[in-house]
């Protein structure tokens, strides 16, 4: 089973690196960050993931700061 997770980790890492390279090339070739972000948000709904991560962090902080019963 660990071999399967190793393959999954390699595929995910390569995907992230390839995405970073594509964004970097887009910025180097004269693209504006707003246009690159808008294109990514249109396709992958980046804002929704950012908002969700913020909500999760707030919920965890509220749970950690809540008084014990």
Buried (B, 14 or more C-beta within 10 A) or exposed (E): EEEEEEEEEEEEEEEEEEEEEEBEEBEEEEEEEEEBEEBBBEEEEBEEEEEEEEEEEEEEEEEEEEEEE
